[in-house]
Amino acid sequence: MVELQINTTQNVNINFIAASVGERILAYGIDWIIKIAYIIVTYQIMFNLIGMDEVFRDLDDWSIIAVLLLFYTPVIFYTLIFETLLDGQTIGKRIMKIKVVKIDGYQASLADFVVRWFFRIVDLNIMSGVIAMIAIVTSPRNQRLGDMTAGTSVITLKNNVNINHTILEEIKEGYQPTYPNVIRLSDNDARIIKDTFRIARKTKDYKTLIKLRNKIKEVVEIKDVKQSNDVEFINTILKDYNYYTQNM
């Protein structure tokens, strides 16, 4: 089991567990089962229902290749499509509860997924995935070449965590929120805020608390702070975010 430390832009280390080689292989296998099922179904539709074999007789070789590529484009771009739509997961990764994340703690972007997809040519298609296997086993962060280039890693979502390690906050019944604009934040923003807040408060890092307060005010567009100190303000922001997101 490899522990992965993701360093956020606030210089806070967040610990995750890197997905194991076995988990990644199983996810890859599930994805391939789905691709094969699609190929079989598409073949049956094209040749048994539509009768494409008769159409192909009137086409030249290049036209036939173009038609086949069109039908099988979803297989070629399967990983890129699903990782983009499912926030770093294919169907196989979702079943195995693993996902792609940026090393800096933020959600991977489309450009990152494109880089990872492009490097599959080297990682997985050359030598039947041996290169990817060697890279993952020897990398301190269990990264294949595509991950190293894109600055991503694959983590497991099966960690046993308590409420202190999540974006959740205990909210008493009847709680009245103060800042409705907190809905501008994402779950990832809230997680980074909570982790930074927890560590800064524990170490009495008041400079970081001030910077965090100012950044929150800027992003959430808060002009009038109603709390008397930074700790109360940030704590209120986290509770408000949980209040609104749990009741949306």
C-alpha positions in Angstrom: 0.0 0.0 0.0 1.5 3.3 -1.1 0.6 6.5 0.7 0.3 9.4 -1.6 0.9 13.0 -0.3 -0.8 15.6 -2.4 0.5 19.1 -1.8 -2.1 21.8 -2.4 -1.5 25.3 -3.5 -1.8 26.3 0.2 1.2 24.1 1.0 -0.9 21.6 2.9 -0.2 17.9 2.5 -3.3 15.7 2.1 -2.8 12.0 2.4 -4.4 9.5 0.1 -3.8 5.9 -0.7 -2.5 5.3 -4.3 -4.6 2.7 -6.2 -2.7 -0.6 -6.3 -1.6 -2.3 -9.5 -4.3 -5.0 -9.0 -7.1 -2.4 -8.7 -5.9 -0.6 -11.8 -5.7 -3.9 -13.8 -9.2 -5.0 -12.7 -10.6 -1.6 -13.6 -8.8 -1.9 -17.0 -10.3 -5.3 -17.5 -13.8 -4.2 -16.7 -13.4 -1.3 -19.2 -12.3 -3.8 -21.8 -15.3 -6.0 -21.2 -17.5 -3.0 -21.9 -15.5 -2.1 -25.0 -15.8 -5.7 -26.3 -19.5 -5.8 -25.6 -19.9 -2.5 -27.6 -17.9 -4.0 -30.5 -20.0 -7.1 -30.6 -23.3 -5.2 -30.5 -22.1 -2.7 -33.1 -21.0 -5.5 -35.4 -24.3 -7.3 -35.1 -26.2 -4.1 -35.8 -24.0 -3.1 -38.8 -23.9 -6.5 -40.6 -27.0 -8.4 -39.4 -29.5 -5.6 -39.2 -28.3 -2.8 -41.5 -26.5 -5.1 -43.9 -23.3 -3.0 -44.2 -21.5 -5.9 -46.0 -23.6 -5.0 -49.1 -22.8 -1.3 -48.7 -19.1 -2.1 -48.4 -19.1 -3.8 -51.8 -19.7 -0.4 -53.4 -17.0 1.4 -51.4 -13.2 1.7 -51.8 -10.9 0.5 -49.0 -10.3 4.0 -47.6 -14.1 4.6 -47.4 -14.6 1.3 -45.6 -11.9 2.2 -43.1 -13.5 5.6 -42.5 -16.9 4.1 -41.8 -15.4 1.5 -39.4 -13.5 4.2 -37.6 -16.7 6.2 -37.2 -18.5 3.3 -35.6 -15.6 2.4 -33.3 -14.7 5.9 -32.3 -16.3 5.4 -28.8 -13.9 2.5 -28.2 -10.9 4.5 -29.2 -11.8 7.5 -27.1 -13.5 5.5 -24.3 -11.1 6.4 -21.5 -10.9 10.1 -22.5 -14.7 10.4 -22.7 -15.5 8.8 -19.4 -12.7 10.3 -17.4 -13.8 13.7 -18.6 -17.5 13.1 -17.9 -17.1 11.2 -14.6 -14.5 13.4 -13.0 -11.5 11.1 -13.4 -13.2 7.8 -13.6 -14.1 5.3 -16.2 -16.9 2.8 -15.5 -14.2 0.3 -14.5 -12.6 2.8 -12.2 -15.9 3.7 -10.7 -16.7 0.1 -9.9 -13.3 -0.4 -8.4 -13.6 2.9 -6.5 -10.5 4.6 -7.8 -10.1 7.9 -9.6 -7.6 10.2 -11.3 -6.6 13.3 -9.4 -4.0 16.0 -9.8 -0.9 15.9 -7.6 -1.6 19.5 -6.5 -5.0 18.4 -5.0 -7.2 19.8 -7.7 -9.5 18.0 -10.1 -7.7 17.0 -13.3 -8.7 19.0 -16.3 -9.6 18.0 -19.9 -6.0 18.7 -20.9 -4.7 16.3 -18.3 -7.0 13.6 -19.4 -5.9 14.1 -23.0 -2.3 13.8 -22.0 -3.0 10.6 -20.1 -5.1 9.2 -23.0 -2.4 10.0 -25.6 0.4 8.3 -23.5 -1.7 5.1 -23.4 -0.1 4.4 -26.8 3.2 3.9 -25.0 2.0 2.8 -21.6 -0.6 0.2 -22.6 -0.4 -0.6 -26.3 3.3 -1.2 -26.6 4.5 -4.5 -25.2 0.9 -5.2 -24.0 1.0 -2.9 -21.0 4.4 -4.1 -19.6 5.7 -0.5 -19.8 2.8 0.8 -17.7 3.3 -2.1 -15.2 7.0 -1.3 -14.8 6.3 2.4 -14.4 3.6 1.9 -11.8 5.6 -0.6 -9.7 8.8 1.5 -9.7 7.2 4.9 -9.3 6.9 6.2 -5.7 3.4 7.4 -6.5 2.3 4.4 -8.5 2.2 6.5 -11.7 2.4 5.3 -15.3 4.1 7.5 -17.8 0.9 9.3 -18.7 0.4 10.2 -15.1 3.9 11.5 -14.7 3.5 13.7 -17.8 0.1 15.0 -16.8 1.0 15.5 -13.2 -1.8 13.1 -12.1 -2.1 10.0 -10.0 -4.8 7.3 -9.4 -6.0 7.1 -5.9 -8.3 4.7 -4.1 -11.6 6.0 -2.7 -11.9 3.2 -0.2 -10.0 4.9 2.6 -11.6 4.6 6.1 -12.1 8.2 7.1 -14.0 10.0 9.8 -15.8 13.3 9.6 -12.6 15.2 10.4 -11.1 14.0 7.1 -14.0 15.0 4.9 -15.7 18.2 3.9 -18.6 17.4 6.3 -19.3 19.5 9.3 -21.7 18.6 12.2 -24.6 21.0 12.0 -27.1 21.4 14.8 -30.8 21.3 14.0 -32.1 24.8 13.4 -28.8 26.1 12.2 -29.1 29.5 10.4 -26.5 30.1 7.7 -24.7 33.4 7.4 -23.1 33.5 3.9 -25.3 32.2 1.1 -22.6 32.9 -1.5 -20.6 29.9 -0.2 -22.4 27.9 -3.0 -19.7 29.4 -5.3 -17.3 26.9 -3.7 -16.9 23.4 -5.0 -16.5 20.3 -2.9 -12.8 20.3 -3.6 -12.5 24.0 -2.5 -14.3 23.1 0.8 -12.0 20.1 1.4 -8.9 22.2 0.8 -10.2 25.0 3.1 -11.0 22.5 5.8 -7.7 20.8 5.7 -5.8 24.1 5.6 -7.9 25.4 8.5 -7.5 22.3 10.6 -3.7 22.3 10.3 -3.3 26.1 10.7 -5.4 26.1 13.8 -3.6 23.2 15.3 -0.2 24.7 14.7 -1.4 28.3 15.5 -0.3 29.4 12.1 -2.1 32.8 12.2 -0.6 34.0 8.9 -2.1 31.1 7.0 -5.4 31.7 8.7 -5.4 35.4 7.6 -4.4 34.4 4.0 -7.2 31.7 4.0 -9.7 34.2 5.3 -8.8 36.8 2.6 -8.9 34.1 -0.2 -12.3 33.0 0.9 -13.6 36.5 1.0 -12.3 37.1 -2.5 -13.7 33.9 -4.0 -17.1 34.0 -2.2 -17.3 37.8 -2.6 -17.9 38.6 1.1 -17.6 42.3 2.0 -18.9 42.3 5.5 -17.5 39.6 7.9 -19.8 39.1 10.8 -17.5 37.0 13.0 -15.0 38.5 15.5 -12.0 36.4 14.5 -10.7 34.3 11.6 -11.4 30.9 13.3 -15.0 31.7 13.8 -15.3 33.1 10.2 -13.8 30.0 8.5 -15.7 27.6 10.7 -18.9 29.4 9.8 -18.0 29.2 6.1 -17.6 25.4 6.3 -20.9 25.0 8.2 -22.7 27.2 5.8 -21.3 25.3 2.8 -22.5 22.0 4.3 -25.9 23.5 5.2 -26.6 24.7 1.6 -25.1 21.7 -0.2 -27.0 19.2 2.0 -30.3 21.0 1.4 -30.0 21.6 -2.3 
